[in-house]
């Protein structure tokens, strides 16, 4: 399995966390497959992003 990275980096961990929760919740609302694991990561430059395993 490979990580799928969401295409935007955020300044705060809170912003990335909001997106991570949205990815988890949208799957059952819109009928998508639920991601196995959603993770917040920190880039080398100090910004935060979201990645998930499909």
MDTraj code that builds the backbone (N, CA, C; nanometers):
import mdtraj as md
import numpy as np

residues = "UNK UNK UNK UNK UNK UNK UNK UNK UNK UNK UNK UNK UNK UNK UNK UNK UNK UNK UNK UNK UNK UNK UNK UNK UNK UNK UNK UNK UNK UNK UNK UNK UNK UNK UNK UNK UNK UNK UNK UNK UNK UNK UNK UNK UNK UNK UNK UNK UNK UNK UNK UNK UNK UNK".split()
xyz = np.array([
    [0.0830, -0.1185, 0.0000],
    [0.0000, 0.0000, 0.0000],
    [0.0876, 0.1250, 0.0000],
    [0.0390, 0.2259, -0.0653],
    [0.1095, 0.3533, -0.0692],
    [0.0203, 0.4624, -0.0146],
    [0.0837, 0.5594, 0.0477],
    [0.0104, 0.6746, 0.1005],
    [-0.0396, 0.7611, -0.0138],
    [-0.1580, 0.8167, 0.0028],
    [-0.2127, 0.9156, -0.0889],
    [-0.2060, 1.0487, -0.0147],
    [-0.1363, 1.1457, -0.0740],
    [-0.1175, 1.2749, -0.0112],
    [-0.2197, 1.3747, -0.0647],
    [-0.2843, 1.4471, 0.0264],
    [-0.3744, 1.5531, -0.0137],
    [-0.2885, 1.6683, -0.0636],
    [-0.3280, 1.7377, -0.1682],
    [-0.2433, 1.8303, -0.2418],
    [-0.2135, 1.9645, -0.1800],
    [-0.2471, 1.9893, -0.0547],
    [-0.2232, 2.1203, 0.0030],
    [-0.1593, 2.1068, 0.1407],
    [-0.0697, 2.1977, 0.1734],
    [-0.0093, 2.2032, 0.3062],
    [-0.0673, 2.3219, 0.3818],
    [-0.0820, 2.3059, 0.5123],
    [-0.1426, 2.4078, 0.5967],
    [-0.0429, 2.4609, 0.6983],
    [-0.0664, 2.5824, 0.7465],
    [0.0227, 2.6451, 0.8437],
    [0.0104, 2.5837, 0.9820],
    [-0.1110, 2.5437, 1.0202],
    [-0.1322, 2.4917, 1.1551],
    [-0.1788, 2.3463, 1.1519],
    [-0.1499, 2.2776, 1.2600],
    [-0.1932, 2.1392, 1.2736],
    [-0.3452, 2.1316, 1.2852],
    [-0.4066, 2.2351, 1.3423],
    [-0.5520, 2.2396, 1.3548],
    [-0.6194, 2.2361, 1.2178],
    [-0.5682, 2.3147, 1.1237],
    [-0.6263, 2.3176, 0.9893],
    [-0.6159, 2.1810, 0.9222],
    [-0.5011, 2.1176, 0.9360],
    [-0.4829, 1.9847, 0.8779],
    [-0.5733, 1.8834, 0.9468],
    [-0.5928, 1.8992, 1.0781],
    [-0.6805, 1.8091, 1.1519],
    [-0.8253, 1.8198, 1.1074],
    [-0.8689, 1.9413, 1.0754],
    [-1.0049, 1.9600, 1.0244],
    [-1.0244, 1.8862, 0.8923],
    [-0.9250, 1.8937, 0.8053],
    [-0.9335, 1.8222, 0.6780],
    [-0.9328, 1.6719, 0.7005],
    [-0.8512, 1.6242, 0.7935],
    [-0.8454, 1.4807, 0.8224],
    [-0.9813, 1.4304, 0.8711],
    [-1.0454, 1.5042, 0.9596],
    [-1.1785, 1.4648, 1.0072],
    [-1.2797, 1.4656, 0.8943],
    [-1.2673, 1.5633, 0.8064],
    [-1.3598, 1.5705, 0.6927],
    [-1.3435, 1.4490, 0.6016],
    [-1.2197, 1.4071, 0.5782],
    [-1.1974, 1.2879, 0.4956],
    [-1.2612, 1.1654, 0.5594],
    [-1.2513, 1.1551, 0.6915],
    [-1.3109, 1.0410, 0.7604],
    [-1.4636, 1.0459, 0.7546],
    [-1.5226, 1.1631, 0.7696],
    [-1.6681, 1.1757, 0.7757],
    [-1.7343, 1.1723, 0.6380],
    [-1.6701, 1.2273, 0.5354],
    [-1.7308, 1.2330, 0.4024],
    [-1.7538, 1.0958, 0.3413],
    [-1.6773, 0.9975, 0.3832],
    [-1.6920, 0.8653, 0.3221],
    [-1.8304, 0.8078, 0.3466],
    [-1.8815, 0.8174, 0.4666],
    [-2.0137, 0.7598, 0.4914],
    [-2.1263, 0.8526, 0.4479],
    [-2.1011, 0.9828, 0.4388],
    [-2.2049, 1.0751, 0.3925],
    [-2.2271, 1.0592, 0.2422],
    [-2.1174, 1.0543, 0.1663],
    [-2.1270, 1.0504, 0.0202],
    [-2.1111, 0.9104, -0.0394],
    [-2.0915, 0.8093, 0.0432],
    [-2.0851, 0.6725, -0.0063],
    [-1.9503, 0.6314, -0.0621],
    [-1.8434, 0.7018, -0.0263],
    [-1.7097, 0.6620, -0.0691],
    [-1.6582, 0.5515, 0.0218],
    [-1.5537, 0.4842, -0.0233],
    [-1.4871, 0.3884, 0.0639],
    [-1.4162, 0.4645, 0.1744],
    [-1.4285, 0.4142, 0.2936],
    [-1.3639, 0.4801, 0.4072],
    [-1.2139, 0.4523, 0.4035],
    [-1.1306, 0.5563, 0.4178],
    [-0.9868, 0.5319, 0.4210],
    [-0.9490, 0.4494, 0.5442],
    [-0.8525, 0.3603, 0.5283],
    [-0.8105, 0.2754, 0.6397],
    [-0.7445, 0.3556, 0.7508],
    [-0.6613, 0.4489, 0.7094],
    [-0.5855, 0.5274, 0.8064],
    [-0.5679, 0.6681, 0.7520],
    [-0.5968, 0.7669, 0.8329],
    [-0.5769, 0.9069, 0.7973],
    [-0.4751, 0.9630, 0.8951],
    [-0.3731, 1.0300, 0.8430],
    [-0.2642, 1.0775, 0.9270],
    [-0.2267, 1.2202, 0.8924],
    [-0.1902, 1.2978, 0.9945],
    [-0.1379, 1.4331, 0.9754],
    [0.0142, 1.4228, 0.9833],
    [0.0827, 1.4826, 0.8881],
    [0.2288, 1.4792, 0.8892],
    [0.2832, 1.6208, 0.8838],
    [0.4092, 1.6347, 0.9212],
    [0.4759, 1.7652, 0.9172],
    [0.5848, 1.7612, 0.8109],
    [0.5846, 1.8592, 0.7227],
    [0.6836, 1.8639, 0.6154],
    [0.8173, 1.9158, 0.6697],
    [0.9168, 1.9088, 0.5886],
    [1.0500, 1.9567, 0.6287],
    [1.0516, 2.1060, 0.6576],
    [0.9644, 2.1797, 0.5940],
    [0.9592, 2.3250, 0.6132],
    [0.8651, 2.3670, 0.7258],
    [0.8077, 2.2705, 0.7974],
    [0.7263, 2.3012, 0.9131],
    [0.5776, 2.3156, 0.8894],
    [0.5329, 2.2892, 0.7695],
    [0.3894, 2.2956, 0.7409],
    [0.3291, 2.1569, 0.7591],
    [0.1963, 2.1528, 0.7698],
    [0.1263, 2.0277, 0.7969],
    [0.0432, 1.9846, 0.6770],
    [0.0355, 1.8544, 0.6591],
    [-0.0434, 1.7984, 0.5510],
    [-0.1186, 1.6758, 0.5970],
    [-0.1988, 1.6219, 0.5074],
    [-0.2805, 1.5041, 0.5383],
    [-0.2497, 1.3967, 0.4352],
    [-0.2332, 1.2753, 0.4836],
    [-0.2152, 1.1606, 0.3950],
    [-0.3036, 1.0481, 0.4456],
    [-0.3403, 0.9575, 0.3553],
    [-0.4282, 0.8474, 0.3941],
    [-0.3991, 0.7247, 0.3117],
    [-0.4384, 0.6103, 0.3679],
    [-0.4301, 0.4830, 0.2961],
    [-0.5689, 0.4479, 0.2464],
    [-0.5832, 0.4267, 0.1153],
    [-0.7164, 0.3927, 0.0619],
    [-0.7607, 0.2523, 0.0992],
])
top = md.Topology()
chain = top.add_chain()
for i, resn in enumerate(residues, 1):
    res = top.add_residue(resn, chain, resSeq=i)
    for name in ("N", "CA", "C"):
        top.add_atom(name, md.element.get_by_symbol(name[0]), res)
traj = md.Trajectory(xyz[None], top)
